[in-house]
Amino acid sequence: MSGSLRNLLWLVPLGLLLSSPLWQGPAAEFLKPRGGYDAAAEQAYRQERQDFLMEDIVLTFCSKGQQTWTVKAAQARTGTTDREIDMAEVDALYSKQGDDPIKVTSRKGIYRMDAKHLTLLDDVVLVKPVQQEELRTELLHYYDADKMLVSPDKMRIDGPSLKLQGGGMKYDLTTKGYDFGGRVHVVM
């Protein structure tokens, strides 16, 4: 009995094949994707701004698989383009392994994602706790590609044995070297 049932089993695919003109049209219509491809709609979607507003954000920057910067902000929103982040009440910490930590605070900040460029504005305070130094300026740039902190504006450094005022400054995080510009006044 089971042998004859197994021999009749080949009739199922044959029946499906022979009856396909009856069910193939409705099945194809049911499985057809809805809507169509609209190139103009896709281009408009790509050009549409992706605006956002967030509270209490944290950005982390990594270099060669190692976390270097942690940037916290009380508020962040879309900048002039959707590849920029405008931030308020910024609190950043540079803590690369093997380097002395650097803490930076400011009232405003802008991060440009494509250039990996962080700009801090309004009452910028950079503190190097190990050296007990404090830098104050109104504008500070961080360029991730060069690992440079740049203050093109007037700045002041206060330390236990140093008082320095300058017209600008560059600080290389890899060599830990300063380059001051403009008029520099130092009291040691």
C-alpha positions, 0 to 999 in steps of 0.5 A: 500500500505505501509503495503505491502511495509513493508512486502516486506522489509524483502526480502532485508536481505534475498537477501543479504544473498543468494547473499553473495557467489557472493560479499563476496570474492571481499569484503574480498579481498578489506578489507584485511590489506596490508602488514604482520607482520614482527617481525624482522622489528619491533625489528629493529625499536625498536633498531633504534636510534631516533636522534634529534637536536633542538634549544631553548628548555625548559624542566620542571621537576615536583615533586608530581604534582608541577613544580620544575625545568625549564631548558632552553638550546640554543641547544639540541641533542641526547646523547650517547643513545636516552635516553640522551639529550646533551644540550649547554648553559644551564639556569636552575631555581629551583622554588619549591613553598615555597622554595627560588629560585635557578638559575644555568647556565652552558655551557654544560648539559646532562639529563639522562631520565631513571635516572632523572639525570641532569649533568651540565658541564663547568663554572657552576654558581649556584646563590641563590639570596635571600641569595646573594650566588654564587657557582662556579664549573666545574661539578654539578649533580642533582639527582631528586630521592634524591633531591640532588645537588652534586659537586664532583669537586673543588668548591667555594661559595661567599656570603656577609659574606662568602668565602668558597673553598672546594674539593666537596659539597652536597646540599640537597634541602629538608633540605637545608643542605650542606655537604662539602668534601675534604679540606675546606677553609672558610673566614667569 
